[in-house]
Amino acid sequence: MVQFTIDVLVQIVEILLFLVNILVLVLLYRQIKLQKEAMERQKGVIAMNTYNEMFKSYAHLLELQISYKEIEDGWKKWEAPSGFCKMPSSARNKYRLVRLAFDLFERAYLLTQNDFDWIKNDWENRWVPLVKAWCAHEMFENVWNDCKQARLYSETFINYVEAQLDGTAQYQ
């Protein structure tokens, strides 16, 4: 009878330990899952803030374009000369303005490579029309060729802009 009681107690303790282990694992899994969700939310907030700041920068870029009439007037007739240092200051400013637009577009495009659907939707609805409009200007294409040869941008962004210039682009 004593042996039976000890065996039963051992089995009960083993079952209780097993249940405690399962409970600990479930609680640990839940804690890890909550931490991961919190990190994802934080990444999303950071991405959204970054994305909004980039769009504000683009709006500022447009304000500069409107403020300086020579930039607006030069869109269709300006071509990037080979020697940047020999350019008149207005041409250098136009070149820098277009480079700034490329930098903004690339950063916005690279953000679409994340798993945030709202960024991808915003890229399609807000940024793609802007990229297409800028790519339509000869000045943009001339500066783009300089930037592309210098390998200033990521390969995926280069392919995207090339497709825009060829008219074959589709959102990826």
N, C-alpha and C positions, 0 to 999 in steps of 0.2 A: 504494500500500500504506500509506503514511504517512497519507494522507487517510482511508482506511478505518479505520485504527487510532484516529485522533482522533475520527471519527464514532462508532465503537463506544464509546470511552471517554466521550464526551459523553452518549451514551444510557445507559450504565451509571451514570454520575453522576446523571443525571436520575431514573433509576429508584430509585437509592439515596436521593436527596433526597425523592422521592415517598414511599418506604417510611418514611423517618425522620419526615416530616410526618404520615403516618398514625399511626405509633407515638406521636408526641407528642400528637396529637389524642385518641387512645384513652386515653393516660395522663391527660391533662387532664380528659377526660370522667369517667374513673373517680374522679379526685380530687374533682371537683365533686360527683359523686354521693355519695361517702363523706361529704363535708362536709354535704351536704343531709340525709343520713340521720342524721348526728350531731346536727344542729340539730333535726330532727324528734323524735329521742329526747329531747333536752333539753327541748323544748317539752312533750312528753308527761309527763316527770318533773315539770316545773313545774306543769302542769295537774293531775296526780294529787295532788301535794302541796297545791295550792290547794283542790282538791275535798275531800280528806281533812280539811283544816283547817276547811272550811265545815261538814262533817258533825260535827266535834268541837264547833263553835260551836252547832250545832243541839242536840247532846246537852246542852251546857251550858244552853241555853235551856230544855230540858225539866227539867233539874235545878232551875233557878230556879222554874219553874212548880210543881214538887213542893214545893220549900222554902217557898214563900209560899202558904199555903192560901187566902188571899183572892183570889189570881189564879185558882186552880182553881175556887173557889166562884163567882166572878164570870163564868165563861164564858158561861152561858146568859142571865143577867139584865142584863149590862152593855151599855149602848149608848153610843156616842161622842157626848158633848154637843158643841154647836157651838163653845163657847169652851174651848180646851184649857187656858188659864191659869186659868180659873175652876174647873177640875176638882179634886176632892179628890186628894190625892197618890196614893192607891191606884188611882184611875181613870187618872191620868196614867201610873203604872207599867204598868198593863195595856195602855194604848194604846201605850206605848213597846215593850212586849214583843211585841205583834202587829206593829208596824212592823219590829222586828228580825227577826221570822220572815219577813216579806215581803222584806226585804233579802237574807236568806240564800237564800230560794227563787229570787229573781230571779238572783242570781249563779250558783247551781247550774244554773238553766235556761239562762242565757246560755252556760255552758260546754258545754252539749249542742249548741250551734250549731257547735262545732268538729268536726273529722273523726276524733274518737277514739271508736271503737265502744264501748269499755269504759265511757266516761262516759255514752253514750246508754243502754246497758243498765242501768247503775247508776241513772240517772235513772228509768227505767221501774220497776225493782224496788225501789228504796229511797225515792226522793224523791216520786214520784207518789202513793203511798199517804199520805204525810205531808201533801202539799198538799191532797189530797182531804179528809183528816180535819180539817185546819185550816179549809178552806173551808166545812165543814158547820156551823161555829159562827156564830151571828148576829153576835157581836162582831167576828169576822174580816171579815164582809161589810161591817159598818158602817165599820170602819177602812179597808177596801179602797176604799170609795166616796170617803172623804176623800183617800186617796192617789191614786186615779185622777183625781179632779178637779184635784189639784195637779200632775198629770203627773210623778210622781216616778220612774216606771219606764219601761222600754223598751216600745215598741208591741207587739212580739212577746210579751213577758211579759204585758202587759195582756190581749191577746187570749187567751192561754193560760188565765189565771185566770178571765176572763169565761166561757170555755167550761167550766171546772171548775164554776163557780157555776151555769151553766145546765144542767149535766149532760150536755153534748154533747162533752166533751173527748175527744180521741184524741191519742196521742203523735205529734208531727210529725217 
